[in-house]
Amino acid sequence: MNVSILGIPMDLGAGRRGVDMGASALRNAQLARTLRDLGHHVDDLGDVPVPIPETLDKHASGGLVFLEPILDTCRRAAERVAALPPDVFPLTLGGDHSVSMGTVAGNARRLAAHRMGAPGQDAQGTRLGVIWVDAHTDYNTPESSPSGNIHGMPVAHLTGLGDPGLVALGGGWTLRPEDITMIGIRSVDIRERDAMREAGIRAYTMKDVDQLGITRIIEQTLEQLSGAAGIHVSFDADALDPGVCPGVGTPVPGGLTYREGHLLMELLCESGRVTSMDIVEVNPILDTHNQTAEVMVGMAASLLGQRIM
């Protein structure tokens, strides 16, 4: 497989500094070499340029902190991803989770561009499914967010809610609620919960993980997303328990175990349906000996074919 790595070292959407170094930490954890050892051809495309927060006015525009530079960075990321060839697997590295507004939109545009001309394909056949692996639902809007930090809002904007500029990143495309599955959820604001229920988004909480197990959850997820032409996995490092991944900005106890994370990735790999991936919210400042980046490199390796036997 051809894998293209693209860094988006942005922490403008987060409430604390550090995740701008996440892409560098993942590279230092031998991401490219690990994937090459699995037989993949890997190109590192470098980073999308991101302004330094201390050089910017932190004034919240319309209740959104750093709106304009985040919008500009996500637009650049979407354009870079959308322009990749059809035989490439984009592996995008954050940065905070707001970068996924750009990467998901870019992958949807890329999928549509390469599928629409194929025999028997129509607009329905270009649907992108999204598996959001995260402790948080990220479904706040500018009106519901208690902080104004955009990393808590990407899914809402991808589904067409919130700031018009961020919604427009999809170029007229919006993510359908039925094409989203969330896994590992354990921290949800009250207004987010109400909005999620109203939208009908499927979210597997850690209680569901305990009761159903990862295997059953993936079976149900793949059935739910059976109509999608491709699946994008957006993996926030805080989905894993802080004992596994301590280097994250918003840790929540009681997360996925090391083996649950790997099983999730291994089963998705076996499905043959994942077409792109994000790794986000790795914060080396809060980490121990780059442990979180090393764990997340392992997760990417499992998604891309690494096996015990």
Protein Blocks (a to p, Z undefined) as FASTA:
>chain_A
ZZdddddddfklpmbehjlmmmmmmmmnommmmmmmnopacddebjaddddfklpcfbdg
ehiahklmmmmmmmmmmmmmmmpcfkbccdddehifklmmmmmmmmmmmmmmmmmmpghi
afklmcccdddddfbfolacfklpmnlpaklmmmmmmnopajfklmmmnnopacdfklcc
cehiabdcfklmmmmmmnopacddfklmmmnommlmmmmmmmmmmmpcbdcddddfklpc
fklmmcbfbdcehiacfklmmmmmmmmmmnopafbdcdehiafklmghhlmmmmmmmmmm
mmnopafZZ
